[in-house]
Every structure is written in C-alpha cells, then in structure tokens.
Amino acid sequence: MNVSAFADDLLFFATTQWGLQRQVNTAVEFLARCNLRVNTSKSMTISIMIDGKNKRVKIVDPMICVGGIPVRSLKPGEQFRYLGVFFRPDGLLSYDPVAQISD
C-alpha cells in the first residue's frame, strides 16, 4: 500500500524521495483535472531513513515540491494529527482515547 485516503486527506508512502515525488506529481495532475488543488500550507512530509551502521533512524528533509512549491518537512519533536492519531518523524505514534472522547 502506498497511499491512504480519507475525505480530503491523502497520505503517500514511498521508499525513495523520487518515488514520493512521482506519486505527488501524479496526484496533483489528477486533482487539477477535477478542478482541485493541493493546499501546500496544510501539507507536510516526514522522511525516516534507517542508519543500519549506527543502528538508529535518521530524519531527513526529502525536499518534495507541489507545483514547484516546497512542502514543509516535519522536524524532530514536531507531530501531526491524522484521523485522531498523532504521528512523529521518529516513527512513534501516540493515541489518547480520553482526548478523543472529549473532542
């Protein structure tokens, strides 16, 4: 699976920067044919690379663009919420069911 979609939210997954950029370009072209566009101010990327030599993960900026506009890359310590689950660039997830019920 390389894409997840719910309502007007899209998540793309790729193993390379080139692959992710290709998916984004394809989506942007399709959306344009439907008179829709990507809101780059609400878009972001997370790139997690495995550093096998040092047995850890690295967070890098994949430099993905939408129509020539760079998409913000999440930095260490930042997170985003998708369908009630918070994602972080270090690959960890957090879900607080009490907060979900309160919302």
Backbone as XML, in Angstrom:
<?xml version="1.0"?>
<chain id="A" units="angstrom">
  <residue number="1" name="MET">
    <atom name="N" x="0.842" y="-1.169" z="0.000"/>
    <atom name="CA" x="0.000" y="0.000" z="0.000"/>
    <atom name="C" x="0.893" y="1.239" z="0.000"/>
  </residue>
  <residue number="2" name="ASN">
    <atom name="N" x="0.634" y="2.160" z="-0.918"/>
    <atom name="CA" x="1.455" y="3.362" z="-0.957"/>
    <atom name="C" x="0.646" y="4.647" z="-0.822"/>
  </residue>
  <residue number="3" name="VAL">
    <atom name="N" x="-0.663" y="4.514" z="-0.517"/>
    <atom name="CA" x="-1.491" y="5.700" z="-0.297"/>
    <atom name="C" x="-2.614" y="5.358" z="0.673"/>
  </residue>
  <residue number="4" name="SER">
    <atom name="N" x="-2.966" y="6.337" z="1.479"/>
    <atom name="CA" x="-4.105" y="6.225" z="2.382"/>
    <atom name="C" x="-4.926" y="7.487" z="2.183"/>
  </residue>
  <residue number="5" name="ALA">
    <atom name="N" x="-6.234" y="7.328" z="2.076"/>
    <atom name="CA" x="-7.083" y="8.494" z="1.838"/>
    <atom name="C" x="-8.324" y="8.419" z="2.715"/>
  </residue>
  <residue number="6" name="PHE">
    <atom name="N" x="-8.712" y="9.567" z="3.221"/>
    <atom name="CA" x="-9.951" y="9.691" z="3.972"/>
    <atom name="C" x="-10.475" y="11.106" z="3.755"/>
  </residue>
  <residue number="7" name="ALA">
    <atom name="N" x="-11.686" y="11.211" z="3.229"/>
    <atom name="CA" x="-12.303" y="12.512" z="2.904"/>
    <atom name="C" x="-11.337" y="13.307" z="2.018"/>
  </residue>
  <residue number="8" name="ASP">
    <atom name="N" x="-10.862" y="14.446" z="2.497"/>
    <atom name="CA" x="-9.963" y="15.259" z="1.665"/>
    <atom name="C" x="-8.505" y="15.153" z="2.108"/>
  </residue>
  <residue number="9" name="ASP">
    <atom name="N" x="-8.177" y="14.132" z="2.878"/>
    <atom name="CA" x="-6.804" y="13.919" z="3.339"/>
    <atom name="C" x="-6.160" y="12.770" z="2.584"/>
  </residue>
  <residue number="10" name="LEU">
    <atom name="N" x="-4.922" y="12.979" z="2.176"/>
    <atom name="CA" x="-4.149" y="11.947" z="1.481"/>
    <atom name="C" x="-2.819" y="11.745" z="2.190"/>
  </residue>
  <residue number="11" name="LEU">
    <atom name="N" x="-2.416" y="10.490" z="2.335"/>
    <atom name="CA" x="-1.087" y="10.142" z="2.832"/>
    <atom name="C" x="-0.422" y="9.279" z="1.769"/>
  </residue>
  <residue number="12" name="PHE">
    <atom name="N" x="0.784" y="9.650" z="1.376"/>
    <atom name="CA" x="1.546" y="8.857" z="0.415"/>
    <atom name="C" x="2.733" y="8.235" z="1.121"/>
  </residue>
  <residue number="13" name="PHE">
    <atom name="N" x="3.047" y="7.000" z="0.759"/>
    <atom name="CA" x="4.179" y="6.281" z="1.328"/>
    <atom name="C" x="5.096" y="5.864" z="0.188"/>
  </residue>
  <residue number="14" name="ALA">
    <atom name="N" x="6.384" y="6.056" z="0.363"/>
    <atom name="CA" x="7.349" y="5.666" z="-0.669"/>
    <atom name="C" x="8.667" y="5.290" z="-0.001"/>
  </residue>
  <residue number="15" name="THR">
    <atom name="N" x="9.438" y="4.495" z="-0.711"/>
    <atom name="CA" x="10.742" y="4.092" z="-0.170"/>
    <atom name="C" x="11.860" y="5.005" z="-0.635"/>
  </residue>
  <residue number="16" name="THR">
    <atom name="N" x="11.566" y="5.877" z="-1.604"/>
    <atom name="CA" x="12.586" y="6.817" z="-2.092"/>
    <atom name="C" x="11.978" y="8.200" z="-2.264"/>
  </residue>
  <residue number="17" name="GLN">
    <atom name="N" x="12.818" y="9.198" z="-2.241"/>
    <atom name="CA" x="12.381" y="10.570" z="-2.488"/>
    <atom name="C" x="11.789" y="10.682" z="-3.891"/>
  </residue>
  <residue number="18" name="TRP">
    <atom name="N" x="12.441" y="10.074" z="-4.858"/>
    <atom name="CA" x="11.969" y="10.110" z="-6.241"/>
    <atom name="C" x="10.571" y="9.480" z="-6.352"/>
  </residue>
  <residue number="19" name="GLY">
    <atom name="N" x="10.377" y="8.350" z="-5.676"/>
    <atom name="CA" x="9.083" y="7.676" z="-5.712"/>
    <atom name="C" x="7.980" y="8.522" z="-5.095"/>
  </residue>
  <residue number="20" name="LEU">
    <atom name="N" x="8.287" y="9.203" z="-3.995"/>
    <atom name="CA" x="7.301" y="10.067" z="-3.358"/>
    <atom name="C" x="6.976" y="11.258" z="-4.254"/>
  </residue>
  <residue number="21" name="GLN">
    <atom name="N" x="7.993" y="11.863" z="-4.840"/>
    <atom name="CA" x="7.752" y="13.000" z="-5.720"/>
    <atom name="C" x="6.894" y="12.585" z="-6.918"/>
  </residue>
  <residue number="22" name="ARG">
    <atom name="N" x="7.142" y="11.402" z="-7.441"/>
    <atom name="CA" x="6.353" y="10.902" z="-8.563"/>
    <atom name="C" x="4.880" y="10.712" z="-8.174"/>
  </residue>
  <residue number="23" name="GLN">
    <atom name="N" x="4.634" y="10.160" z="-6.985"/>
    <atom name="CA" x="3.263" y="9.995" z="-6.504"/>
    <atom name="C" x="2.573" y="11.348" z="-6.332"/>
  </residue>
  <residue number="24" name="VAL">
    <atom name="N" x="3.289" y="12.299" z="-5.756"/>
    <atom name="CA" x="2.722" y="13.637" z="-5.557"/>
    <atom name="C" x="2.397" y="14.273" z="-6.902"/>
  </residue>
  <residue number="25" name="ASN">
    <atom name="N" x="3.314" y="14.182" z="-7.861"/>
    <atom name="CA" x="3.074" y="14.762" z="-9.193"/>
    <atom name="C" x="1.839" y="14.151" z="-9.845"/>
  </residue>
  <residue number="26" name="THR">
    <atom name="N" x="1.697" y="12.834" z="-9.737"/>
    <atom name="CA" x="0.545" y="12.149" z="-10.321"/>
    <atom name="C" x="-0.747" y="12.620" z="-9.661"/>
  </residue>
  <residue number="27" name="ALA">
    <atom name="N" x="-0.740" y="12.736" z="-8.340"/>
    <atom name="CA" x="-1.929" y="13.194" z="-7.614"/>
    <atom name="C" x="-2.276" y="14.630" z="-7.983"/>
  </residue>
  <residue number="28" name="VAL">
    <atom name="N" x="-1.272" y="15.495" z="-8.071"/>
    <atom name="CA" x="-1.508" y="16.902" z="-8.416"/>
    <atom name="C" x="-2.125" y="17.002" z="-9.806"/>
  </residue>
  <residue number="29" name="GLU">
    <atom name="N" x="-1.617" y="16.228" z="-10.755"/>
    <atom name="CA" x="-2.170" y="16.247" z="-12.113"/>
    <atom name="C" x="-3.619" y="15.755" z="-12.128"/>
  </residue>
  <residue number="30" name="PHE">
    <atom name="N" x="-3.894" y="14.678" z="-11.392"/>
    <atom name="CA" x="-5.254" y="14.147" z="-11.336"/>
    <atom name="C" x="-6.204" y="15.156" z="-10.690"/>
  </residue>
  <residue number="31" name="LEU">
    <atom name="N" x="-5.794" y="15.726" z="-9.567"/>
    <atom name="CA" x="-6.635" y="16.690" z="-8.871"/>
    <atom name="C" x="-6.917" y="17.916" z="-9.739"/>
  </residue>
  <residue number="32" name="ALA">
    <atom name="N" x="-5.926" y="18.351" z="-10.504"/>
    <atom name="CA" x="-6.117" y="19.506" z="-11.391"/>
    <atom name="C" x="-7.203" y="19.218" z="-12.422"/>
  </residue>
  <residue number="33" name="ARG">
    <atom name="N" x="-7.250" y="17.990" z="-12.932"/>
    <atom name="CA" x="-8.300" y="17.621" z="-13.892"/>
    <atom name="C" x="-9.685" y="17.643" z="-13.262"/>
  </residue>
  <residue number="34" name="CYS">
    <atom name="N" x="-9.739" y="17.548" z="-11.937"/>
    <atom name="CA" x="-11.010" y="17.592" z="-11.206"/>
    <atom name="C" x="-11.265" y="18.986" z="-10.632"/>
  </residue>
  <residue number="35" name="ASN">
    <atom name="N" x="-10.483" y="19.964" z="-11.075"/>
    <atom name="CA" x="-10.578" y="21.342" z="-10.570"/>
    <atom name="C" x="-10.312" y="21.437" z="-9.068"/>
  </residue>
  <residue number="36" name="LEU">
    <atom name="N" x="-9.400" y="20.611" z="-8.583"/>
    <atom name="CA" x="-8.979" y="20.626" z="-7.186"/>
    <atom name="C" x="-7.496" y="20.908" z="-7.132"/>
  </residue>
  <residue number="37" name="ARG">
    <atom name="N" x="-7.024" y="21.361" z="-5.978"/>
    <atom name="CA" x="-5.592" y="21.614" z="-5.828"/>
    <atom name="C" x="-5.130" y="21.222" z="-4.431"/>
  </residue>
  <residue number="38" name="VAL">
    <atom name="N" x="-3.841" y="21.021" z="-4.304"/>
    <atom name="CA" x="-3.232" y="20.683" z="-3.022"/>
    <atom name="C" x="-2.955" y="21.983" z="-2.268"/>
  </residue>
  <residue number="39" name="ASN">
    <atom name="N" x="-3.361" y="22.026" z="-1.013"/>
    <atom name="CA" x="-3.080" y="23.187" z="-0.171"/>
    <atom name="C" x="-1.710" y="22.961" z="0.471"/>
  </residue>
  <residue number="40" name="THR">
    <atom name="N" x="-0.684" y="23.574" z="-0.088"/>
    <atom name="CA" x="0.675" y="23.340" z="0.409"/>
    <atom name="C" x="0.885" y="23.863" z="1.823"/>
  </residue>
  <residue number="41" name="SER">
    <atom name="N" x="0.074" y="24.826" z="2.252"/>
    <atom name="CA" x="0.231" y="25.331" z="3.620"/>
    <atom name="C" x="-0.264" y="24.313" z="4.648"/>
  </residue>
  <residue number="42" name="LYS">
    <atom name="N" x="-1.061" y="23.335" z="4.218"/>
    <atom name="CA" x="-1.547" y="22.290" z="5.111"/>
    <atom name="C" x="-0.889" y="20.944" z="4.806"/>
  </residue>
  <residue number="43" name="SER">
    <atom name="N" x="0.149" y="20.969" z="3.981"/>
    <atom name="CA" x="0.840" y="19.733" z="3.584"/>
    <atom name="C" x="2.182" y="19.634" z="4.292"/>
  </residue>
  <residue number="44" name="MET">
    <atom name="N" x="2.640" y="18.409" z="4.499"/>
    <atom name="CA" x="3.952" y="18.205" z="5.112"/>
    <atom name="C" x="4.493" y="16.832" z="4.745"/>
  </residue>
  <residue number="45" name="THR">
    <atom name="N" x="5.774" y="16.689" z="4.920"/>
    <atom name="CA" x="6.417" y="15.403" z="4.671"/>
    <atom name="C" x="7.145" y="14.938" z="5.929"/>
  </residue>
  <residue number="46" name="ILE">
    <atom name="N" x="7.300" y="13.646" z="6.000"/>
    <atom name="CA" x="8.131" y="13.023" z="7.032"/>
    <atom name="C" x="9.009" y="12.030" z="6.291"/>
  </residue>
  <residue number="47" name="SER">
    <atom name="N" x="10.297" y="12.092" z="6.515"/>
    <atom name="CA" x="11.200" y="11.134" z="5.892"/>
    <atom name="C" x="12.045" y="10.475" z="6.973"/>
  </residue>
  <residue number="48" name="ILE">
    <atom name="N" x="11.877" y="9.173" z="7.104"/>
    <atom name="CA" x="12.606" y="8.397" z="8.103"/>
    <atom name="C" x="13.533" y="7.448" z="7.366"/>
  </residue>
  <residue number="49" name="MET">
    <atom name="N" x="14.822" y="7.567" z="7.610"/>
    <atom name="CA" x="15.803" y="6.695" z="6.959"/>
    <atom name="C" x="16.491" y="5.849" z="8.019"/>
  </residue>
  <residue number="50" name="ILE">
    <atom name="N" x="16.718" y="4.602" z="7.691"/>
    <atom name="CA" x="17.398" y="3.692" z="8.607"/>
    <atom name="C" x="18.899" y="3.823" z="8.418"/>
  </residue>
  <residue number="51" name="ASP">
    <atom name="N" x="19.585" y="4.034" z="9.519"/>
    <atom name="CA" x="21.040" y="4.084" z="9.532"/>
    <atom name="C" x="21.510" y="2.770" z="10.155"/>
  </residue>
  <residue number="52" name="GLY">
    <atom name="N" x="21.615" y="1.732" z="9.312"/>
    <atom name="CA" x="21.947" y="0.399" z="9.787"/>
    <atom name="C" x="23.293" y="0.312" z="10.466"/>
  </residue>
  <residue number="53" name="LYS">
    <atom name="N" x="24.248" y="1.095" z="9.979"/>
    <atom name="CA" x="25.598" y="1.070" z="10.548"/>
    <atom name="C" x="25.586" y="1.484" z="12.021"/>
  </residue>
  <residue number="54" name="ASN">
    <atom name="N" x="24.800" y="2.524" z="12.331"/>
    <atom name="CA" x="24.731" y="3.025" z="13.706"/>
    <atom name="C" x="23.505" y="2.514" z="14.461"/>
  </residue>
  <residue number="55" name="LYS">
    <atom name="N" x="22.717" y="1.648" z="13.813"/>
    <atom name="CA" x="21.537" y="1.030" z="14.411"/>
    <atom name="C" x="20.570" y="2.066" z="14.992"/>
  </residue>
  <residue number="56" name="ARG">
    <atom name="N" x="20.192" y="3.025" z="14.148"/>
    <atom name="CA" x="19.224" y="4.037" z="14.539"/>
    <atom name="C" x="18.529" y="4.577" z="13.299"/>
  </residue>
  <residue number="57" name="VAL">
    <atom name="N" x="17.555" y="5.434" z="13.506"/>
    <atom name="CA" x="16.875" y="6.063" z="12.377"/>
    <atom name="C" x="17.295" y="7.523" z="12.303"/>
  </residue>
  <residue number="58" name="LYS">
    <atom name="N" x="17.285" y="8.053" z="11.081"/>
    <atom name="CA" x="17.598" y="9.456" z="10.858"/>
    <atom name="C" x="16.386" y="10.119" z="10.221"/>
  </residue>
  <residue number="59" name="ILE">
    <atom name="N" x="16.165" y="11.359" z="10.574"/>
    <atom name="CA" x="15.093" y="12.142" z="9.982"/>
    <atom name="C" x="15.743" y="13.110" z="9.006"/>
  </residue>
  <residue number="60" name="VAL">
    <atom name="N" x="15.312" y="13.041" z="7.754"/>
    <atom name="CA" x="15.905" y="13.885" z="6.715"/>
    <atom name="C" x="14.803" y="14.658" z="5.999"/>
  </residue>
  <residue number="61" name="ASP">
    <atom name="N" x="15.186" y="15.720" z="5.321"/>
    <atom name="CA" x="14.236" y="16.520" z="4.544"/>
    <atom name="C" x="14.248" y="15.999" z="3.112"/>
  </residue>
  <residue number="62" name="PRO">
    <atom name="N" x="13.131" y="15.401" z="2.650"/>
    <atom name="CA" x="13.126" y="14.829" z="1.305"/>
    <atom name="C" x="12.982" y="15.861" z="0.188"/>
  </residue>
  <residue number="63" name="MET">
    <atom name="N" x="12.725" y="17.119" z="0.526"/>
    <atom name="CA" x="12.594" y="18.200" z="-0.457"/>
    <atom name="C" x="11.574" y="17.859" z="-1.553"/>
  </residue>
  <residue number="64" name="ILE">
    <atom name="N" x="10.352" y="17.610" z="-1.149"/>
    <atom name="CA" x="9.256" y="17.328" z="-2.067"/>
    <atom name="C" x="8.572" y="18.644" z="-2.429"/>
  </residue>
  <residue number="65" name="CYS">
    <atom name="N" x="8.190" y="18.791" z="-3.680"/>
    <atom name="CA" x="7.539" y="20.012" z="-4.153"/>
    <atom name="C" x="6.174" y="19.696" z="-4.755"/>
  </residue>
  <residue number="66" name="VAL">
    <atom name="N" x="5.268" y="20.649" z="-4.622"/>
    <atom name="CA" x="3.956" y="20.590" z="-5.265"/>
    <atom name="C" x="3.889" y="21.801" z="-6.188"/>
  </residue>
  <residue number="67" name="GLY">
    <atom name="N" x="3.912" y="21.547" z="-7.489"/>
    <atom name="CA" x="3.878" y="22.642" z="-8.447"/>
    <atom name="C" x="5.025" y="23.620" z="-8.266"/>
  </residue>
  <residue number="68" name="GLY">
    <atom name="N" x="6.189" y="23.118" z="-7.925"/>
    <atom name="CA" x="7.366" y="23.963" z="-7.729"/>
    <atom name="C" x="7.463" y="24.583" z="-6.343"/>
  </residue>
  <residue number="69" name="ILE">
    <atom name="N" x="6.446" y="24.387" z="-5.509"/>
    <atom name="CA" x="6.456" y="24.933" z="-4.145"/>
    <atom name="C" x="6.919" y="23.848" z="-3.183"/>
  </residue>
  <residue number="70" name="PRO">
    <atom name="N" x="8.009" y="24.085" z="-2.429"/>
    <atom name="CA" x="8.480" y="23.079" z="-1.480"/>
    <atom name="C" x="7.450" y="22.807" z="-0.390"/>
  </residue>
  <residue number="71" name="VAL">
    <atom name="N" x="7.315" y="21.536" z="-0.026"/>
    <atom name="CA" x="6.413" y="21.124" z="1.048"/>
    <atom name="C" x="7.227" y="21.062" z="2.338"/>
  </residue>
  <residue number="72" name="ARG">
    <atom name="N" x="6.663" y="21.627" z="3.394"/>
    <atom name="CA" x="7.349" y="21.654" z="4.698"/>
    <atom name="C" x="7.623" y="20.235" z="5.173"/>
  </residue>
  <residue number="73" name="SER">
    <atom name="N" x="8.803" y="20.037" z="5.723"/>
    <atom name="CA" x="9.187" y="18.743" z="6.270"/>
    <atom name="C" x="9.123" y="18.803" z="7.789"/>
  </residue>
  <residue number="74" name="LEU">
    <atom name="N" x="8.479" y="17.806" z="8.395"/>
    <atom name="CA" x="8.402" y="17.755" z="9.850"/>
    <atom name="C" x="9.794" y="17.574" z="10.431"/>
  </residue>
  <residue number="75" name="LYS">
    <atom name="N" x="10.076" y="18.299" z="11.481"/>
    <atom name="CA" x="11.370" y="18.237" z="12.168"/>
    <atom name="C" x="11.234" y="17.381" z="13.426"/>
  </residue>
  <residue number="76" name="PRO">
    <atom name="N" x="12.355" y="16.919" z="13.973"/>
    <atom name="CA" x="12.288" y="16.148" z="15.218"/>
    <atom name="C" x="11.550" y="16.950" z="16.297"/>
  </residue>
  <residue number="77" name="GLY">
    <atom name="N" x="10.667" y="16.282" z="17.018"/>
    <atom name="CA" x="9.906" y="16.931" z="18.080"/>
    <atom name="C" x="8.550" y="17.438" z="17.620"/>
  </residue>
  <residue number="78" name="GLU">
    <atom name="N" x="8.346" y="17.606" z="16.305"/>
    <atom name="CA" x="7.049" y="18.034" z="15.784"/>
    <atom name="C" x="6.168" y="16.804" z="15.572"/>
  </residue>
  <residue number="79" name="GLN">
    <atom name="N" x="4.888" y="17.030" z="15.442"/>
    <atom name="CA" x="3.961" y="15.940" z="15.159"/>
    <atom name="C" x="2.787" y="16.482" z="14.363"/>
  </residue>
  <residue number="80" name="PHE">
    <atom name="N" x="2.034" y="15.563" z="13.753"/>
    <atom name="CA" x="0.803" y="15.953" z="13.080"/>
    <atom name="C" x="-0.275" y="14.941" z="13.422"/>
  </residue>
  <residue number="81" name="ARG">
    <atom name="N" x="-1.506" y="15.391" z="13.299"/>
    <atom name="CA" x="-2.647" y="14.556" z="13.657"/>
    <atom name="C" x="-3.357" y="14.111" z="12.385"/>
  </residue>
  <residue number="82" name="TYR">
    <atom name="N" x="-3.596" y="12.823" z="12.271"/>
    <atom name="CA" x="-4.328" y="12.251" z="11.148"/>
    <atom name="C" x="-5.313" y="11.237" z="11.697"/>
  </residue>
  <residue number="83" name="LEU">
    <atom name="N" x="-6.593" y="11.505" z="11.504"/>
    <atom name="CA" x="-7.667" y="10.638" z="11.987"/>
    <atom name="C" x="-7.549" y="10.351" z="13.483"/>
  </residue>
  <residue number="84" name="GLY">
    <atom name="N" x="-7.172" y="11.372" z="14.249"/>
    <atom name="CA" x="-7.109" y="11.261" z="15.699"/>
    <atom name="C" x="-5.827" y="10.677" z="16.250"/>
  </residue>
  <residue number="85" name="VAL">
    <atom name="N" x="-4.916" y="10.280" z="15.392"/>
    <atom name="CA" x="-3.646" y="9.698" z="15.829"/>
    <atom name="C" x="-2.535" y="10.684" z="15.523"/>
  </residue>
  <residue number="86" name="PHE">
    <atom name="N" x="-1.666" y="10.936" z="16.497"/>
    <atom name="CA" x="-0.536" y="11.830" z="16.297"/>
    <atom name="C" x="0.662" y="11.039" z="15.781"/>
  </residue>
  <residue number="87" name="PHE">
    <atom name="N" x="1.265" y="11.529" z="14.709"/>
    <atom name="CA" x="2.446" y="10.917" z="14.105"/>
    <atom name="C" x="3.636" y="11.838" z="14.321"/>
  </residue>
  <residue number="88" name="ARG">
    <atom name="N" x="4.787" y="11.230" z="14.560"/>
    <atom name="CA" x="6.024" y="11.999" z="14.741"/>
    <atom name="C" x="7.061" y="11.511" z="13.744"/>
  </residue>
  <residue number="89" name="PRO">
    <atom name="N" x="8.018" y="12.369" z="13.386"/>
    <atom name="CA" x="9.022" y="11.958" z="12.409"/>
    <atom name="C" x="9.928" y="10.830" z="12.876"/>
  </residue>
  <residue number="90" name="ASP">
    <atom name="N" x="9.989" y="10.589" z="14.185"/>
    <atom name="CA" x="10.829" y="9.481" z="14.657"/>
    <atom name="C" x="10.109" y="8.144" z="14.528"/>
  </residue>
  <residue number="91" name="GLY">
    <atom name="N" x="8.889" y="8.168" z="13.948"/>
    <atom name="CA" x="8.163" y="6.935" z="13.692"/>
    <atom name="C" x="7.234" y="6.510" z="14.805"/>
  </residue>
  <residue number="92" name="LEU">
    <atom name="N" x="7.244" y="7.230" z="15.921"/>
    <atom name="CA" x="6.383" y="6.855" z="17.033"/>
    <atom name="C" x="4.999" y="7.453" z="16.854"/>
  </residue>
  <residue number="93" name="LEU">
    <atom name="N" x="4.010" y="6.755" z="17.353"/>
    <atom name="CA" x="2.625" y="7.203" z="17.298"/>
    <atom name="C" x="2.145" y="7.403" z="18.720"/>
  </residue>
  <residue number="94" name="SER">
    <atom name="N" x="1.191" y="8.288" z="18.882"/>
    <atom name="CA" x="0.560" y="8.397" z="20.190"/>
    <atom name="C" x="-0.930" y="8.552" z="19.980"/>
  </residue>
  <residue number="95" name="TYR">
    <atom name="N" x="-1.685" y="7.879" z="20.782"/>
    <atom name="CA" x="-3.140" y="7.932" z="20.693"/>
    <atom name="C" x="-3.695" y="8.035" z="22.095"/>
  </residue>
  <residue number="96" name="ASP">
    <atom name="N" x="-4.476" y="9.055" z="22.331"/>
    <atom name="CA" x="-5.061" y="9.271" z="23.650"/>
    <atom name="C" x="-6.582" y="9.123" z="23.533"/>
  </residue>
  <residue number="97" name="PRO">
    <atom name="N" x="-7.125" y="7.949" z="23.871"/>
    <atom name="CA" x="-8.558" y="7.738" z="23.703"/>
    <atom name="C" x="-9.397" y="8.677" z="24.566"/>
  </residue>
  <residue number="98" name="VAL">
    <atom name="N" x="-8.902" y="9.110" z="25.727"/>
    <atom name="CA" x="-9.663" y="10.034" z="26.569"/>
    <atom name="C" x="-9.813" y="11.369" z="25.861"/>
  </residue>
  <residue number="99" name="ALA">
    <atom name="N" x="-8.743" y="11.859" z="25.253"/>
    <atom name="CA" x="-8.811" y="13.114" z="24.499"/>
    <atom name="C" x="-9.746" y="12.966" z="23.313"/>
  </residue>
  <residue number="100" name="GLN">
    <atom name="N" x="-9.729" y="11.811" z="22.687"/>
    <atom name="CA" x="-10.616" y="11.543" z="21.542"/>
    <atom name="C" x="-12.070" y="11.644" z="21.969"/>
  </residue>
  <residue number="101" name="ILE">
    <atom name="N" x="-12.409" y="11.072" z="23.110"/>
    <atom name="CA" x="-13.785" y="11.096" z="23.601"/>
    <atom name="C" x="-14.183" y="12.517" z="23.971"/>
  </residue>
  <residue number="102" name="SER">
    <atom name="N" x="-13.242" y="13.288" z="24.520"/>
    <atom name="CA" x="-13.522" y="14.670" z="24.906"/>
    <atom name="C" x="-13.767" y="15.566" z="23.707"/>
  </residue>
  <residue number="103" name="ASP">
    <atom name="N" x="-13.107" y="15.266" z="22.572"/>
    <atom name="CA" x="-13.267" y="16.069" z="21.356"/>
    <atom name="C" x="-14.645" y="15.851" z="20.838"/>
  </residue>
</chain>
